[in-house]
């Protein structure tokens, strides 16, 4: 009966934190505020200065203008997800006579970034007739989970839990939470959300500098390595 009570308490903690499932990943993800306006304004200013420097009669190379925009940001954070790994560890001491268990819910944040330093001219294609810029991006990088142990919730079970046993349980759960957060972060739902956010960001960050440089309302098509080019 005691074991059933323990399992029920662990399940209650998991349910209270919204343990992730395939259908509920979007509810675990939260897009963090990114200073897009400042970034876009900086890119527009860079494009305008380049346009003035090379003359106003010739608009110059749109690919060069786009590369200037990328050079201003080597790494761009396009999305962040808040996860809540639920983990459990056991500790045994004195030849198994003293048993203890700890269930932990440790919030974690994971950032999804683009390495823009990998985007060279070979990844850009400009069609002057249709005024369409095609951009091929490298794969999104999933960062190391940032565990917020200050907001962690713990449920400890055992007749007597020594300080060493508690430290051991916490250390094990921290390692398990990081591993679980990595698995959750790369699931298809969150990866698709991150790719969509990245495409929107790149479209905005390239279209505005090109407009400022005098190319008008250009179309920017964005795709990742492995995706088919638009027809």
PAVEX-670094 format. One record per residue (C-alpha): residue in three letters; x, y, z. Coordinates in steps of 0.25 Angstrom, whole numbers, plus 5000, padded with zeros to 4 digits. Layout:
% residues N
ALAXYZ...
//
This chain:
% residues 231
UNK500050005000UNK501250095003UNK501750074989UNK500450114983UNK500450244991UNK501850274986UNK501450244972UNK500150334973UNK500950444979UNK502050444968UNK500950444957UNK500250554964UNK501550644963UNK501750604949UNK500250644945UNK500350774953UNK501550814944UNK501050774931UNK501950664927UNK502250674912UNK501550574903UNK501550574888UNK500250644887UNK500550754897UNK501950804893UNK501450934888UNK500950964902UNK502350944908UNK502951034898UNK502951184900UNK503551284890UNK504451374897UNK504451524894UNK505551554884UNK505951704881UNK505551694866UNK505351844864UNK506751874869UNK507351764860UNK506551804848UNK506851954849UNK508351914851UNK508351834838UNK507551944830UNK508552044835UNK509751954830UNK509051944816UNK508852084815UNK510252124818UNK510752024808UNK509852074798UNK510352214800UNK511752174800UNK511652104786UNK510752204780UNK509352224778UNK509252204763UNK509652064764UNK508951974774UNK510051884774UNK510051734777UNK508751684785UNK509551564790UNK510651654796UNK509551734803UNK508951614809UNK510351564814UNK510651694820UNK509351674828UNK509751534833UNK511151584837UNK510551664847UNK510051544855UNK510951414856UNK509851344864UNK508451374864UNK507451314875UNK506151294868UNK505351214878UNK505351174893UNK504651054900UNK504251044914UNK504250894918UNK503950824931UNK504650684932UNK504150594943UNK505150494948UNK505450404960UNK506650334966UNK506850234977UNK507950224988UNK508350104996UNK509250095008UNK509750005019UNK509649875010UNK508249915005UNK507649935019UNK507450085017UNK506650115004UNK506250255000UNK505650314987UNK505550454981UNK504550504970UNK504950634964UNK504250734955UNK505350824949UNK504950934940UNK505950954928UNK506051054917UNK506651014903UNK507051114892UNK507051094877UNK508051164869UNK508551184855UNK510051194852UNK510051314842UNK511551304840UNK511251174831UNK510351254822UNK511251294810UNK510951344796UNK510751194791UNK509551184800UNK508851304794UNK508251314780UNK507651444774UNK506651454762UNK506651594756UNK505451564747UNK504551524759UNK505251594770UNK505351474778UNK506451434788UNK506651294791UNK507351254804UNK507851124809UNK508051114824UNK508951014832UNK508250924842UNK507750994855UNK508650964867UNK507950924880UNK508750984892UNK509050914905UNK507850914915UNK507951024925UNK507350954938UNK506651054948UNK506950974960UNK506451094969UNK505051064964UNK505150904965UNK504150824973UNK504550704981UNK503850584987UNK504750504996UNK504350365002UNK505050285012UNK505150265027UNK506450335029UNK507150415018UNK508650455021UNK509250585015UNK510150495006UNK508950415001UNK508150544998UNK509350604991UNK509550474983UNK508050474979UNK508050624975UNK509250604967UNK508650484960UNK507350554957UNK508050674951UNK508850584941UNK507550514938UNK506750644936UNK507850694926UNK507750574918UNK506250574918UNK506250714914UNK507150694902UNK506250584897UNK504950664899UNK505650784892UNK505950714879UNK504550654877UNK503950684863UNK502850774869UNK503850874875UNK504850864864UNK503750904854UNK503351024862UNK504851064863UNK505051054848UNK503751134846UNK504251244855UNK505651244848UNK505051254834UNK504151374839UNK505351444845UNK506251424833UNK505151474824UNK504951604832UNK506451624834UNK506751614819UNK505551684813UNK505751814820UNK507251834817UNK506951804802UNK505751904802UNK506552014808UNK507651984798UNK506652014787UNK506151874782UNK504751904786UNK503751794791UNK504651674789UNK504251524792UNK505151444801UNK504951294801UNK505651224812UNK505851074814UNK506850984822UNK507850884817UNK507050754812UNK505750834809UNK505350844795UNK505450974787UNK504151054784UNK503651024770
//
